[in-house]
Amino acid sequence: KNPKKWGSEMPKTSYLYIMCPFVSKSEWHAFTMFPEPTQDNHTMLCIGASGDWTKKLHDKIQVPCYKPLYVLGPYLSEFSDKAVTTSNAIAVASGIGIT
């Protein structure tokens, strides 16, 4: 749940870094945040189990649980508004830059 009420002012895309000590005590990973369309003042992360770290995370949260999670952010993506308001754009990115 968002600690602040962003409402309609929340950017369409922003990102944050998370560190899950139950997966790794030294790795921070960036993920894109999206507004939760069915609940006011909520945000969701889409995390695919594609690499070693995300596969470990997925395996450890298969069942409902309470585990510590550290968050840095959110940060605005400087390209999110420009990418959807321009008539011509070329995007080259990888990792978190994809979204």
SENUKE-623233 format. One line per field, with one value per residue (C-alpha): residue number from 0; chain; x, y negated, z; residue in one letter. Coordinates in Angstrom, 1 decimal, decimal comma, always signed. Layout:
N
seq = c(NUM / ...) $
mol = c(A / ...) $
px = c(X / ...) $
py = c(Y / ...) $
pz = c(Z / ...) $
type = c(A / ...) $
***
This chain:
99
seq = c(0 / 1 / 2 / 3 / 4 / 5 / 6 / 7 / 8 / 9 / 10 / 11 / 12 / 13 / 14 / 15 / 16 / 17 / 18 / 19 / 20 / 21 / 22 / 23 / 24 / 25 / 26 / 27 / 28 / 29 / 30 / 31 / 32 / 33 / 34 / 35 / 36 / 37 / 38 / 39 / 40 / 41 / 42 / 43 / 44 / 45 / 46 / 47 / 48 / 49 / 50 / 51 / 52 / 53 / 54 / 55 / 56 / 57 / 58 / 59 / 60 / 61 / 62 / 63 / 64 / 65 / 66 / 67 / 68 / 69 / 70 / 71 / 72 / 73 / 74 / 75 / 76 / 77 / 78 / 79 / 80 / 81 / 82 / 83 / 84 / 85 / 86 / 87 / 88 / 89 / 90 / 91 / 92 / 93 / 94 / 95 / 96 / 97 / 98) $
mol = c(A / A / A / A / A / A / A / A / A / A / A / A / A / A / A / A / A / A / A / A / A / A / A / A / A / A / A / A / A / A / A / A / A / A / A / A / A / A / A / A / A / A / A / A / A / A / A / A / A / A / A / A / A / A / A / A / A / A / A / A / A / A / A / A / A / A / A / A / A / A / A / A / A / A / A / A / A / A / A / A / A / A / A / A / A / A / A / A / A / A / A / A / A / A / A / A / A / A / A) $
px = c(+0,0 / +1,3 / +2,2 / +1,2 / -2,0 / -0,9 / -4,3 / -4,6 / -1,2 / +0,7 / +3,0 / +2,1 / +5,5 / +8,0 / +10,4 / +11,9 / +14,7 / +14,0 / +16,3 / +15,0 / +17,3 / +15,7 / +17,0 / +20,2 / +21,5 / +23,5 / +21,5 / +19,1 / +17,0 / +14,9 / +11,3 / +8,7 / +5,7 / +2,2 / -1,0 / -3,3 / -6,4 / -8,9 / -7,8 / -7,3 / -3,9 / -2,3 / +0,7 / +1,8 / +5,0 / +5,3 / +8,2 / +8,9 / +10,9 / +13,5 / +16,9 / +18,5 / +17,4 / +13,8 / +13,5 / +14,7 / +12,2 / +9,4 / +10,2 / +10,3 / +6,9 / +4,8 / +2,5 / +1,3 / +3,9 / +5,4 / +9,0 / +11,2 / +11,6 / +13,6 / +12,5 / +14,3 / +12,1 / +9,9 / +11,7 / +10,1 / +11,2 / +12,4 / +11,3 / +7,8 / +5,9 / +8,1 / +7,8 / +4,0 / +3,6 / +6,0 / +5,0 / +8,4 / +10,6 / +13,3 / +13,9 / +17,0 / +17,0 / +17,5 / +16,6 / +14,5 / +14,8 / +12,4 / +9,4) $
py = c(+0,0 / -3,5 / -5,5 / -8,7 / -9,3 / -9,8 / -9,3 / -10,5 / -12,3 / -9,1 / -8,7 / -5,9 / -4,3 / -4,6 / -2,2 / -1,1 / +1,1 / +4,0 / +6,1 / +9,3 / +10,6 / +14,0 / +14,3 / +12,3 / +9,8 / +7,9 / +7,6 / +4,8 / +5,2 / +2,6 / +3,2 / +1,2 / +0,0 / -0,2 / -1,6 / +1,1 / +0,6 / +2,1 / +0,6 / -3,1 / -4,1 / -0,7 / +0,1 / +3,4 / +4,8 / +7,3 / +9,7 / +12,5 / +15,5 / +15,3 / +15,1 / +16,7 / +14,0 / +13,8 / +17,6 / +17,8 / +15,0 / +16,8 / +20,1 / +18,5 / +16,8 / +19,6 / +19,6 / +16,5 / +15,4 / +12,4 / +11,7 / +8,6 / +6,5 / +3,3 / +0,7 / -2,3 / -4,6 / -5,1 / -7,0 / -8,6 / -7,3 / -10,3 / -8,8 / -7,5 / -10,6 / -11,5 / -8,0 / -8,2 / -11,8 / -11,9 / -11,0 / -9,3 / -7,4 / -4,8 / -3,0 / -0,9 / +0,6 / +3,7 / +4,8 / +2,3 / -0,1 / +2,1 / +0,7) $
pz = c(+0,0 / -0,8 / +2,2 / +0,3 / -1,6 / -5,1 / -6,7 / -10,3 / -9,9 / -9,7 / -12,7 / -15,0 / -14,5 / -11,8 / -10,3 / -6,9 / -5,6 / -3,3 / -1,2 / +0,3 / +3,0 / +2,8 / -0,8 / -0,6 / +2,0 / -0,5 / -3,7 / -4,6 / -7,7 / -9,6 / -10,5 / -12,3 / -10,2 / -11,7 / -10,2 / -8,9 / -11,1 / -8,6 / -5,3 / -4,6 / -3,2 / -4,0 / -6,2 / -7,7 / -9,0 / -11,8 / -11,1 / -13,5 / -12,3 / -15,0 / -13,3 / -10,3 / -7,8 / -9,0 / -9,2 / -5,5 / -4,6 / -6,3 / -4,6 / -1,2 / -1,5 / -3,0 / +0,0 / +1,9 / +4,4 / +6,2 / +5,3 / +5,6 / +2,5 / +2,1 / -0,4 / -1,9 / -3,9 / -5,7 / -8,4 / -11,5 / -14,8 / -16,7 / -20,0 / -19,1 / -20,1 / -23,1 / -24,5 / -24,7 / -25,7 / -28,7 / -32,2 / -32,9 / -30,5 / -30,6 / -27,3 / -26,5 / -23,1 / -21,0 / -17,5 / -15,6 / -18,6 / -20,6 / -18,7) $
type = c(K / N / P / K / K / W / G / S / E / M / P / K / T / S / Y / L / Y / I / M / C / P / F / V / S / K / S / E / W / H / A / F / T / M / F / P / E / P / T / Q / D / N / H / T / M / L / C / I / G / A / S / G / D / W / T / K / K / L / H / D / K / I / Q / V / P / C / Y / K / P / L / Y / V / L / G / P / Y / L / S / E / F / S / D / K / A / V / T / T / S / N / A / I / A / V / A / S / G / I / G / I / T) $
***
